[in-house]
Amino acid sequence: MTVKLLRKWLTKHPNYAEFRQSDDDVFYEALLKSASLRNDIVHGLLESINPDTGEFTMRRIKRVGTDLWSASTATHDANVPKYLASQATLATRHFVEIAKIVFEQDRDAA
């Protein structure tokens, strides 16, 4: 499930209105940014690391058409892994809270 689809479900769909939170926009924007960084790291190839700054460059490919791909590089700050870990923790906590509501409703309905 993509972040964009999940965002639409939980912020716009009337049946999920009870799951909306005041910081949803900030949360989903951070999650989208994290998804892009995560894709660079997980699906990319480490091209170089600057030993002085810790910056690292990932080579990646991106679809630009049906059968066309484009290669590019992205340089990331040394703090990106720490940032991704903190965002993953926040996302997990957010979705655990939603799961608690859903499963409590299911349990109460049974």
N, C-alpha and C positions, 0 to 999 in steps of 0.2 A: 504494500500500500504506500502510495507516495505521500509526502508531506502536504502537497497541495490539495490532494483529495481529502485527506484527513482534516485539514484546515476547513475546507468547505463544509464537510459534514458537521464538524463540531462548532462552527461559528455561524453558519447560515441556515442550516436545516432546522425547521421548527421543532421536529421531534427530539432534537438534541439540545434545545435551548437551556435545559437545566445544567448542562455541562459547561456552559460559557463562563469564563472568568474575566475579571477586569483587565488582566495583563495578556489576554490572548494574542493581540496584534504583535506585541513585543516578543512574546514567546515563539510564535510561528515564524516571525522574521528571523530570529536567531536560529531556529531549527532549520530553516531553508539555507541559511548561510553555512551552518554546520554540515548539511547534506552535501553541499558543493565541495567544501574542504575535505570531507570524508571521502568523496568520490575521487578527488585528486590523489589522496594518499593510498586508498585501498586499490584503486584500479590503475594508478600511475606507476611509472618506473623512476626510481630515485636516480637523478642525473648527477647531482653534485651537492656537497655540503660545505658551507663556509665554516672552517674550524674556529675562526675568530668570533663570529657573530652567532653561529648556530643556525643561520638561515639555510634552508634546503630548497633545492629546485627539483620539481617533479616533471617528467615528460608524460604527456597524456595524449590520447586521441579522442576526437569528438566527431559524432555523426553530423554531417552538414547536408545530407540529402539521402535519398533512398539507398544508394550504393556508394556514397562518397564519404570519405573520412578526412579529417584534417589533424595534423600533429601540431602540438603547441607545448609550451612550458609554462609552469606557474611556480613562482618563488614564494615560499612561506616563511614566516617568522618562526623562530625556535619555540615560541609559546603555543603554536597551533595544537600539538598533541594535548597539552594541558587544557586548552580551551575546549577541544572536542570532548575530552573526558568530563569536564564540568557541564557542558551542554547535554551530554548523554545522561548524566545524573539528574539534571533538572527535568529532562524529558521523561525519564523513567518515573520520577516522583509525580509529575503531572498526570501521566497516563495511569499510574497506580491509583491515584485519587479517583479518576474517572471509572476505573474498573471496580473499585469498591462500591461506588454508587450503583453501577449496573448490576453487579452480582448481589448486592443487598436487595435490590428491587426484585430480581429473579427469585431469590430465596424467600422473600416476603410473599410473593405471588404464589409460590408452590404450596 
